[in-house]
Amino acid sequence: MTVQDFVSYRERITDACSKAIVGKNEEITLTAVCWLCGGHILLEDVPGTGKTMLFRAFSKAVGCSFKRIQFTPDVMPSDVTGINFYNMKTGEFEFRPGPVFADLVLADEINRATPRTQSSLLEAMAERQVSVDGVTRELGAAFMVAATQNPIESFGTFPLPEAQLDRFMMRMKLGYMHRNEEISVALRQDTERIIDGIEPVVSAEETLKLRARLDEIEIGEAVMGYIMDIIEKTRTDPRFHIGASVRGTIALCRTARAYAAFSGRSFVTPDDVKLLAPYVLAHRLHYRSAVSSAEAEETFRAALGTIPVPTEE
């Protein structure tokens, strides 16, 4: 298995998803990075930008099981994890799995759920298992939570706590399409039918094989030093109240390896790290002055710009 296998994997997923999601190849690639790394992703954007469609198309392309949870304040933890119910025919209690028992779980508008319901995902995201009534059940190796939220709406929402945000490998936005792309989408045939027509282009076996090879992508001493400079900056700069966690450091290293492999390289460059750092770290930090996610990301990028980037001698 060579680096070209990673490139082929990324190209097949991007080509399949781009049939429905126009002009967002970089966002599709970032989603594939999280999927390959076994991480979770938070997609934060205004309504109508294609967040749900991206994950539906992605699940079709990778051939995984897909479940959607539409979060509202009245959704209970058992609606997510499942319940034990009494079967009158058998006279015994049986477990009815919740939607979390899928490969890709779309937690739609996750910030509309109460903190108690939000926390029902913590065990699944951190340990890939669910405990109900004292019984622990394993989730699949390919399990991923893809959550969405609207950043501009505050009424009836419950902000995600830092502990839960830290479990998302990445946070990103889709943004609006370019003019010509939006025209093509507005004039084309039904998007739902296009998504339904997407066929799997990679297998679970291929995903797990490539995931096992990620550690072979080299992170040189200078690049590792640059990663630690970024991490230490978040812990010492007065703009941040709480810096990046060790989980954040691990996530940045792992996603950088996947992104480098998808780019056809067997080694990570400083540019890989600089590109990914805002997606991987910005949402994990506690800021002294930023009040919105956009301000938080802007603050992080400003701090990132002050860190010297290693160059080849």
N, C-alpha and C positions, 0 to 999 in steps of 0.2 A: 504494500500500500504506500503510495507516494503523495507528495503535496498536491499533485494534479488531481488526485481523487477528491481532495477537499474542494478544489476549484470547481470540479464537475458537480459535486454535491450542491454547492451554493448556486451555480448557474441553473441547474434544473429546478430548484425551488423558486428562484427569482423569476425564471421564465414562466413557470406555471402560475404563480401568484399575480404576475403583472398582467395576465389576461383580464383580471377583475380589478386590480389595484393599480391605477395608471400613474406613472411618474414617481413612484415611491420605492425605487429599487434599493436605495440605501437603507430605508426603514425595514424593508423585507430582509435585507442582509443582517441587520442588527437583531431582528427577531430570530433568524436562523442561528446567529451566534449564541443567543440565550438558550435556544433549543438544544444545540449541540453541547453546550456547557452544562446542561441540566439545571439552568437557573429559571427565575421567574421574571416577568416583565410587567411594568406599569405604564400604560399608555394614557397620557393626560392631554386632553384637547377638548375643544368646544364640540357641541353636538353636530352631527352631519358631516364629519370629515372622513368617515370610513373606518373607524376604529374596529367595530364589530366585524365588518366585512373582511378586514385584513386577517383577523384571526380565523375566521371561517375558511377563507381561501387557503391560509397556511395549513390548517388541519387537514384539508383535502390533499394538498400537495405532499405532505409527509405521511399521509395514510394512517393517521392516528384517530382514536376515538375522541369525540368532542362533546362537551356538555356546557350549557350556558346557564348561569345563575343570575337572574335579574334581581339585584339587591334593592330592597325597600326597608323602611324602619320596622316593618312587622315580620320580616324573615327571621326565623329562629335558627339557632345552631344546628338543631336536628334536621332542618330543611337542607342543610349543607352536607352534613356528615352521614345522615341516615338514622334510622330508629329501629329498636326492637319492638315488634308488635306480636300480639297474641293471635295465632292462627286457630280459629275455632274448629276447623276440619281436622287438624292434626293434634289439637290440644297442647301445642307447644309454642314457645316464643321463637320467632324467626327474625333474622336481621334483614331489613330492607335498605340496601345501599343508597346513599345520597348521591347527588351529581358530582361530588368531589372524586368519586371513583371513576375517573376517566383519564386519558392521557393528557389532553389539553382542556383545562377548565377555564372558561371565560367568566370572570367575576365582574359582571357589568355594573357600572356605577357603584363600585365597592364602598365609596364613602357615604352612601345612603343607608348602609347597614349600621346597626348599633354596635358599640365597641364589643359587646359580648359575642355578637355574631361574627364580627371581623376576626376576633381572636380564635374562633373555631377553625380558621384556616392556618393558624400559626404552626401547629404540630405537623400538619400536612406539608406545609412549605419547607419547614426546617428539617424534618426527619422522614418525610415520605411515608407517613403512617397516620392512621386515625384510631383514636381510642373512644369507644362507646360502651358505657356501662361496664367498665373494667376490662373489656376485651380489646386488644390492639390488632388492627388489620393493616397489612402492608399495601401500599400503593405501587403502581408500576414504575419501572426504572426510568421511563420516559415522561414521568409526570411533570407538568408545568402549569402554573397559574398565570394566566394573562388577564390582568385587571385593567379596567378603564375607570376614569373619573373626569368630571367636568370641573376645570380649575376656577371658573368664574362664578359658580353658583354656591352659596353658603347656606341658604335656607333649607332646613331639613336634612343637613349633612353632618357627618361626624368625621373630623379629620383623622387620618391614619396616624397612630402613635409611632414614635421613632423606632420602637422594636419591630413593628411590622414593616415599615419602610425599609429597614435595614435588610429585610429578607428578600427584597426585590433586587435582582441582579442589575437591572437597568430601569431607568425611567426615560421615556422619550415622548416626542410629539410627532404628529403626522403633518399638521399644517395644511394650508389650502393648496390646491393644485395651481399650476401655471394656467394662463388663459386658454391656450390651445388644448391643453389636456382636459380642462373642464368642459370645453365645448364638445370634444370627442366623447366624453362620458355622457353628457346630456343628450347627445344625438344617437347613441348606440342602442343596441338591443338590451333587453332586460338583464340587469346585472345579476339578479338572483339565478337566472338560468345559466349564466356564464359560470358562476361559482359552483353550481350543482354539476356542471360539466367538467370540472377540474379532476383529473385522474392522479392517483399517487405517483410521484416520480422518484421517491426514495423509500427505503424500507426501514423498519425498526432495527433490523439486524445491522444494516449499513450505518445507521446513526450510532449505535452502541460501539461498533468497531472503530469508527472515526473518533468518538469521544475517548476511547481508551488510548488513542495515539496522540492526543493533544499535548501530553507532557513531553513528547519528542520535539516539539517546536521550541527552539532555543531562546532563552532570555539572557542576553549577555550581561556582563557585570555593570557596564555603563548604563544600560537600559534599566536594570534592576535598581541601580542607584537613583535614576531619574524617578522611577515609581515611588521609591521611599522618600525622595525629596518632596513629591506631591503630597504623600500621606502625612509627613511631618509638618508640612505647611498648614494643613487643615487643623493640626493639633496645637500650633503655636501662634498662628496669625490672629490678631485681635478681632478680626471680622467674624470669627467662628467661636461659638460658645462651647460646642462639643465637636471634636474632629472625627475623622473616618475611623471605623472599627477595623479590627483584624479581618473580619469577614469582607470588608470593602477592599482591603489589600489583596486578598486571595481572589476576589471577583475580578479585579482589574488585571491581575496577572493572567487569569484563565481566559477572560474575554480577549485580551490582547493576543494570546496564542491562537485562538480561534480565528480572529480577524486576519492575522498574518497568514495563516494557512489558507483562508478563503481568498487571500490576495496572491496566492501562489508562492509564498516564501516559507522557508523552514526556520526562520528567525524573526523575532519581534523588533521593530524599529521604534525610535522615540515618537515618530509621527503616529504610529498605531496607538501608543499610550495617550498622547495628547488628544487625539480624536475621541477616544473612548472615555477618558476620565470624566467629562461632564455628565455623560449618560450613566456611568457606574457610581460616581461618588457624590454628585451634587445633592441628591435627595436624601443622602444618609447623614448630612451635617445639620447641626443646630446653629442658626445664624443669630447674631446679636441684633441686627436691624432689619433684615429682609422679611417681608410679610407675605409675599406671594411666591409661587414656584418660579415665575419668570424672573423676579428680583433675585431670588436665591441662586438661580443658574447664572445670572449676570455677575453676581458677586463672586461666585466660584471661578468663572472664566477670567475675571479680572485678577484674582489671586494666582490662577494658573499661568497667566501671561507674565508674571514676575519671576518665574522659576526658569533658570537657564536650561536649555535643551542641549543634551550632549550631541556632539557632532563627530563625524569620522575624522580621525587624524590623517 
